[in-house]
């Protein structure tokens, strides 16, 4: 399926950017991200598999960096009974891609369970990544998992750290929530010192109602650099609870799949980092 997958991915890239990507001499961040999908080395099955995220945590960080607790997983869409899962809030997810998740609360009502199981069956039938070139998401068995919510708030913040060969290019604080049935996305971008970056999204309002201690900021940066050390580029995503304990959410090797809009100078900044670190 390699040629077909490359063709689909190039078509999608062309529709977005209006030009075909250069595999041989990629000239910018988006082309480098696209090229990585077919020529970079990935650890399989760890890469992309939410059940194996802990394998990316170095030995010296075990116990210091946590992962969200997975209370159940299965290759089948039938969810556990109310007697098998303690009452509380969880995230129902597929292990093999993005945008396949839903916040749930146990115990489940029977009609809710039936709807969720139909959704899980659709997730399991989704060959995520094959038509986008992110082939590694389909290189391991698909499963459904239930993950305990980190902290008590439904509006958790994802702290995403972009790392270019031991250099932090950006720290993104990102939150998406449903308010009155409308999806609201907020973000604030920081530099490696947690100073508000001169680059900011023009499409999303700033995320402001949060606080991290200086110690937590230092631990977050140090953990991100250590976790990313074996790789020339990736994005390391974290969650932080009310006690400022740090949880590794995932590692993303091709952020936005090479389909990044020029974001008020940010992509040009990433281009410069690529020129100095990856070439």
C-alpha positions in Angstrom: 0.0 0.0 0.0 3.0 2.3 0.1 2.6 4.0 -3.3 -1.2 4.4 -2.8 -0.6 5.9 0.7 2.0 8.3 -0.6 -0.3 9.3 -3.5 -3.2 10.1 -1.1 -0.9 12.1 1.2 0.6 14.1 -1.6 -2.9 14.9 -3.0 -4.0 16.1 0.4 -0.8 18.2 0.8 -1.4 19.7 -2.7 -5.0 20.6 -1.9 -3.9 22.4 1.3 -0.7 24.2 0.1 -1.2 24.4 -3.6 2.1 22.7 -4.4 3.5 19.2 -4.2 6.0 18.4 -1.5 9.7 18.0 -2.3 10.9 14.6 -0.9 14.5 15.1 -1.9 15.2 18.7 -0.8 12.5 19.8 1.6 12.6 23.6 2.0 10.5 24.3 5.1 8.8 23.0 8.2 5.7 21.6 6.4 7.8 19.8 3.8 10.1 18.4 6.4 7.1 17.1 8.4 5.7 15.5 5.2 9.0 13.9 4.3 9.4 12.5 7.9 6.2 10.4 7.4 8.0 8.2 4.9 11.7 8.5 5.6 12.1 9.1 9.3 12.6 6.3 11.8 9.7 5.5 14.2 9.5 3.1 17.1 6.7 0.7 16.2 4.4 -0.3 17.8 5.1 2.4 20.5 4.6 5.4 18.2 1.0 6.4 18.1 -0.3 3.7 20.4 -1.9 5.3 23.4 -1.5 2.0 25.3 2.3 2.2 25.1 3.0 5.9 25.8 4.8 5.0 29.0 7.6 3.3 27.0 8.9 6.8 26.0 9.6 7.8 29.6 13.3 7.4 30.4 14.1 5.2 33.4 15.3 8.1 35.5 11.9 9.8 35.1 9.8 6.8 36.1 7.8 7.8 39.2 8.4 11.5 38.5 6.4 11.7 35.2 3.2 9.8 35.3 0.7 8.7 32.6 -3.0 8.9 32.9 -4.3 5.6 34.5 -5.8 3.2 31.9 -8.5 1.2 33.8 -9.6 -1.0 30.9 -8.8 -1.8 27.3 -10.1 -4.3 24.8 -10.0 -5.0 21.0 -13.8 -5.2 21.1 -16.4 -2.5 21.3 -18.3 -4.0 24.2 -17.8 -1.7 27.2 -17.3 -3.0 30.8 -20.3 -3.1 33.1 -21.0 -0.6 35.8 -19.8 -3.1 38.4 -16.4 -3.3 36.7 -15.5 0.4 36.7 -15.5 2.7 39.8 -17.9 5.7 39.6 -16.2 8.8 38.2 -15.2 10.7 35.1 -13.1 9.0 32.4 -12.1 9.4 28.8 -13.2 6.8 26.3 -10.6 6.5 23.5 -9.3 4.6 20.6 -5.6 3.7 20.9 -4.7 4.4 17.3 -5.4 8.0 16.2 -6.7 11.5 17.1 -10.2 12.9 17.5 -11.5 9.5 18.6 -12.4 10.2 22.3 -15.3 11.2 24.5 -15.5 12.2 28.2 -17.8 9.8 30.0 -19.1 9.2 33.5 -19.5 5.8 35.1 -22.0 4.4 35.9 -23.4 4.4 32.3 -27.1 4.4 31.4 -28.1 1.6 29.1 -29.1 3.8 26.2 -25.8 5.7 26.6 -23.8 2.5 26.6 -25.4 1.4 23.3 -24.6 4.7 21.6 -21.0 4.6 22.9 -20.5 1.0 21.8 -21.6 1.9 18.3 -19.2 4.8 18.3 -16.4 2.5 19.5 -17.2 0.0 16.7 -16.8 2.9 14.2 -13.5 3.8 15.8 -12.2 0.3 15.5 -13.2 0.2 11.8 -11.2 3.4 11.1 -7.9 2.8 9.3 -6.5 6.0 10.8 -3.5 7.4 9.1 -3.5 5.2 6.0 -4.8 8.0 3.7 -2.7 10.7 5.3 0.6 9.0 5.2 0.7 8.5 9.0 1.1 4.8 8.5 2.4 3.9 12.0 -1.1 4.4 13.5 -2.2 1.3 11.6 0.9 -0.8 12.5 -0.5 -2.3 15.7 -3.8 -3.9 16.8 -6.6 -1.4 17.4 -8.2 -1.3 20.8 -10.6 0.8 22.9 -9.5 2.1 26.2 -10.9 3.9 29.2 -8.6 6.4 30.8 -9.1 8.0 34.2 -9.5 11.8 34.0 -6.5 13.7 35.1 -7.5 16.2 37.8 -11.1 17.1 38.6 -11.8 19.6 35.8 -13.4 18.7 32.5 -11.5 21.7 31.0 -7.9 20.3 31.2 -5.1 22.1 29.6 -2.6 20.3 27.3 0.9 21.6 27.5 2.6 20.8 24.1 6.3 21.3 23.8 7.9 21.4 20.3 11.5 20.2 20.4 14.1 20.5 17.6 17.1 18.4 18.5 17.5 19.5 22.2 16.1 23.0 21.4 12.6 24.1 22.5 10.9 25.9 19.6 7.6 26.6 21.3 5.5 25.7 24.3 1.7 25.7 23.7 -1.0 25.8 26.3 -4.1 24.5 24.6 -7.6 23.8 25.8 -10.8 22.9 23.9 -14.2 22.7 25.6 -17.8 22.5 24.7 -19.8 25.6 25.8 -23.5 25.7 25.1 -22.9 23.0 22.5 -20.2 25.1 20.7 -16.6 23.9 20.5 -14.3 26.6 22.0 -10.5 26.4 21.4 -8.1 28.6 23.4 -4.3 28.7 23.3 -1.3 30.7 24.4 2.2 30.2 23.1 5.4 30.6 25.1 9.1 30.5 24.5 11.5 28.1 26.3 11.5 30.4 29.4 7.7 30.4 29.6 7.6 34.0 28.5 4.6 34.8 26.3 5.9 34.3 22.7 5.8 37.0 20.1 4.0 34.4 18.0 0.3 33.8 18.8 -2.6 32.2 17.0 -4.8 34.7 15.2 -7.6 32.1 15.1 -8.0 31.3 18.8 -8.5 33.5 21.9 -5.8 33.5 24.5 -5.9 31.0 27.3 -5.3 33.0 30.5 -6.9 31.4 33.6 -4.1 29.1 34.6 -1.1 29.1 36.9 2.0 27.0 37.1 4.7 27.3 39.7 8.3 28.0 38.6 9.3 24.6 39.9 6.6 22.9 37.7 7.7 24.9 34.6 11.3 23.8 35.2 10.2 20.1 35.6 8.0 20.3 32.5 10.9 21.7 30.3 13.4 19.2 31.7 11.1 16.2 31.2 10.2 17.3 27.7 13.9 17.5 26.7 14.7 14.2 28.3 11.8 12.4 26.7 12.6 13.9 23.2 16.3 13.2 23.4 16.4 10.1 21.2 14.7 12.0 18.3 15.6 14.9 16.0 12.2 16.4 16.3 8.8 15.8 18.0 6.1 17.4 20.1 5.8 16.1 23.7 2.4 16.6 25.2 1.6 16.8 28.9 -1.3 17.2 31.3 -0.9 18.7 34.8 -3.3 18.1 37.7 -4.3 20.4 40.6 -1.3 19.2 42.6 0.9 20.1 39.7 1.8 16.5 39.0 2.9 16.0 35.4 1.4 13.4 33.1 2.8 12.4 29.7 -0.1 12.5 27.3 1.6 11.5 24.0 4.5 12.1 21.7 3.6 13.4 18.2 6.1 13.0 15.4 4.3 14.8 12.7 2.3 17.7 14.3 -0.7 18.7 12.1 0.5 16.3 9.5 2.5 18.9 7.6 -0.7 20.9 7.0 0.1 24.0 9.0 -1.1 27.4 8.0 1.5 30.2 8.3 0.7 31.3 11.9 1.8 34.9 12.3 5.5 34.1 11.7 5.5 30.9 13.7 6.1 28.6 10.8 9.0 30.9 9.6 10.4 30.6 13.1 10.2 26.8 12.8 11.8 26.9 9.4 14.8 28.7 10.9 15.1 26.2 13.7 15.0 23.4 11.1 17.8 25.1 9.2 20.0 25.2 12.2 19.2 21.9 13.8 18.0 19.2 11.4 19.8 19.9 8.1 
